[in-house]
Amino acid sequence: MRYNSLNNHLKNKYGCKVYKLSLSSGLSCPNRDGTFSSTGCIFCSNGGSGEFAADCHLTVTEQIETAKAKVSNKISNGKYIAYFQSFTNTYGDVNYLRKIFMEAIRHPDIVALSIGTRPDCLPDDVLYLLDELNHIKPVWIELGLQTIHETTARYINRGYSLDVFDRAVCKLCALHIDVIVHLIIGLPFESKSDILDSVKYVCSKPISGIKLQLLHVLKDTPLEKEYLLNKFNVLSLEKYTEILSECLCNIPPDIVIHRITGDGPKSLLVAPIWSANKKRVLNYINRYFEDFDIRQGKSLDSPL
């Protein structure tokens, strides 16, 4: 199954391997500090989905160099993207944001800046800053939408409605800033049809990329409590891959696929346990996609 993978997209654009370095801004989230809620989204860990990020007590430059050292055996003479991943990375004083983002984007080995945030945390002064940064090097804004369905959004305690997302995408598009949308496959009580509706909806918007993430149940989260009470079931590898393949069939070829699964930290993972074996998961997905191409009468093309 052919699709526009991030790896191929970056190789075509920069002519070499490009690796994302997960950094930490040290910021919190309005869904955790009591502004909207104090519990956060029910699936979010205490690390704000940034368990693999560099130490927030280091300077941005020190984080970049530390992260580069960790992947030195995987990349040689390549380039890097500075990825502010954990919590909400535009939820802070704009002067502080200017300091950390400028330090990252001006690093000579950094070719782009990727910022994970919420669509309700993009005030005008932050948008002006992002526009300024985008004139230095490309800026990507990664929005954690997860689902378009309001019932699910309330259940996962997302804290904003779909129209907030729509307005944020329009504002970022007007500034020619790339938008990457995160969706979760396997949210409690969502059907395959619900998931496909979310994919189709976000692909109808002016976005440049999409991340498809498997739902992980992590320790010490509200979602873990729900799972241990048998409120919902997690997907099997087989079912996940089937849904994933249908999602990819509904994504236009000009939209870059930044992720097709995900692996939560093994020390925190409660379910699905199969997701901890990343090599097995990717091998299974590869074989499924190859079989899919055969069934469709297409030539084989490794997607990963």
N, C-alpha and C positions, 0 to 999 in steps of 0.2 A: 504494500500500500504506500503510494507516494504521498508525501505531504511536505509543506514548507517548514522544515525544522529550523530551530534557532541555530544549531551548529552549522548547517549548510549555509544559512543566510549570512552568518558572520564571516565564514570563510570566503564566500563570494564577495562580500563587501570589503573586507580588510586583507584578503589574500593570505591569511594565516589563522592558526588556532587562536580563539579569543575566549578567555576564561573569566567568569564572574567571581569577584571577590566579595564575600559577605561581610559587611561592616556594620557597626553599631553606632547609632547617633546618641544613645543614652537617653532618648526621649521616652515618654510614656504614651498613654492612649486615653482619649476622653471616655472610652467605654470601660476604663479601669480606674480612673482617678476620681470617680464620683460625678463627673460632669454629666454624663449620660447614664452611667452604670458603674458599679464597683467590681463586677465579676467578669467583664469582658465577654467576647463571643464564647459560646459554651465549649468549643473545640480547642480554644487557644490555650497553650501551655503558659506556665509562669515566665517562660523566656520570651513570650510574645512571638512565637514561631521563628525565633532567631537563635536556636541552640547551636547552630553551626557558625554563627557570626564571631568576629574577632572581639577581643576584650574592649568594652566601652570605656575603660579607664585609660586606655592608650590614646594618643593623638591619632587623628585620621591617617597621617602619613605613617605612623608606627603600625597602625592596623593594616594598612595596605602592604607594607613590607612583611609583616608577620604572615598575612594571608598568602602572599606570593611564595614565601618560603614553604608553606604547607603543600602547595601544588607544584613545586619545582620539579618533581619527578614526572608530572603529567604534561608539562608545557615547557618548551624551550624556545626562546626568542619570539615569544608570542606577545599578545596584547591583552589588556584587561578592562573589565567593566567594574566600576565601583558600585556595589549594590548595597544600599541601606535597607535592610530587610526587616529587622525586628520592630514590633510595635508600630507606631504611627509617626513617620519620619518628616512630616510637615507640621506636626503638632508642637510648636515651640515658637519662641521669640524669633522674629525674622532676622535679627542681627546675629543670633547664634546660628541659625540655619545658613546664613550667608557665609559665616566663618567656616563651618564644616564642609559645606558643599563646594565652596571655592577651593579649599585645600585639596579636596578629592579631585575635582575636575582639572585642576592645574598640574596634577602629578603627571610627569612625562610619559609614564607607562599606561595611563588611563585614557581610553578612547571614547568612553561614554559614561554617563551617570544614570543609574537606575534607582528610583526612589519608591519604596513601598509606603502606601498611605491609604487613608480613607477619603471618599469623595466629599465628605462633610468637613474636611480639614484643609480646604484650599481657599483661604481668604484672598482678597485682592492683593495685599502686599506680598504674600507668598507667590501668587501667580506672576507678579512683576519680577520677582527674583528668579523664578523658573524660566521666564522668557529671557532674562539676561544670561542665565547659565546656558540656555539652549543656543545662544549665539556664539558661545565659546566652543562647546562640544555638544554632541547630541545628548538630550535628556529624555529618559523614559519615565513615565509615571505608571506605577503598578497599583491598580485599584482592586481591593479585595471585595468583590461583589458576592461571590459564592453561589448565588441563586437569584433569579428574578421574581420568585414567588413570595409574596408578602407573608403568607402563613408560615412558611419555612423560615423566612427572615426573622419573624418574631420569635419563633421557637429557638433559633440559634442565638438570639439576643444581638443581632447585628447592629441595631440602633439607628438605622436611617432607612428611608423609603426609596423606592426605585427612581422616583423623579429627581432625587438628589444626585444619584449616579448619572442620570441623563444630562443634567445641567453641568456637572463637572466635566463630562466628556466633551460637551459642546465648547466649554471655555478653553479646555486644553487643546482641542482641535483648532480653535481660532488662533492659537499661539503656535501652531505647527509642532506641538509636542506629542511625541508618540505615546499612545495609551496601550497598556497591556492589562487585560482583565483576568482576574483569578476566578475560576469556577471550581466547585467541589462536586465530584461524582460520588454518590452514595450517601448524601445527607438523609437523615431519618425521615421516613414516610414519603420520600420523593420517588416517583415512578420513572422508568426510562423515558417516557413521553415528557415528563416534567423537566428532566435533564436536557433533553434535546431542545425543548422550548427555550431554555436559558441560553444554550449555545446559539440557536438561530437568532434570538433577540440581540445578543451582544454583537454578533457578526453583522447585524443590520446597522450598527452604529459605526462612526468613523474611527475605528480602532486599528492598531497596527499589529497587535499580538494578543495571544490568549494562552493561559496556563490552565491545564486540566489536571486537577489534583485529586488523588484518592483520599477519601475521608479516613483519617486516623483517629482512633480513640487513645488519648494520652492520659497518663496518670495525673491525679490531682486536678482534674478539670471537671466542670459540671457535666460534660458529656460522658465521662467515665461513670458517674453516678447513675445516669440514665441507662447506660449500657449494662451495668451490673444489676439493674432492676429489670432487665430483659424488656426494655421499652422499645427496642429496635434491633434489627440485625445488620451486620456489616456484610459487604459484598464478598463473594468468592473471587479468586483470581480469574476464573473462567467468565463469570458474569461481568466483572469489571472490564475485561478486555473486549467482550462483546459490545458493551455500551460505548466504550472508548472508540471502537472502530466506527460505530454509527455517528458518533460526535464528529470525528474527523471527516466523514463523508459530507457533513453539513457545514464545513468551514471553507470559505473561499480560498483559492490558492494564493492570493496576495496577502493573507493574514498569516503571520509567523506563529508557529506552534512552539512556545517556549518550554512547555513541559507536558508529558503525557502520563505521568504518574508522580511518585514522590515516596521518599522513605523517611519516616519519622525517626527520632533518636531511639535506638534500641533500649536504652535504659528507661525510657518513658512509655514505650509502646505497649498498649494493652490489647489492641485489635485493629485490623486483622493481622494475625501473626505472620501470615504468608508474605506480607509486604516487607518484612525484615530481611528477606533473602533477595537483595536487589538483582543479583546476577540471574537467579532463576526467573524472577519476574520479567526482566528484559528479554531473556531467551524465549520465554513463553509468548510474550507479545510479538516478538520478531517472527516466530514460527506461525502464529495466528495470522499475521499480516501477509506472510508469504502464501499461506493457504488461501487467504482472501483473494490475493491477486490471481492465483491459479483458478479459483472459482469464477472470477470475473474475466478470465481469459487475457490477463495482462502479464507483461514481463515482470520478473522479480526485480525488486529494488529495495535494498535493505533500508528500513526507515530510521534506524537508530545509530 
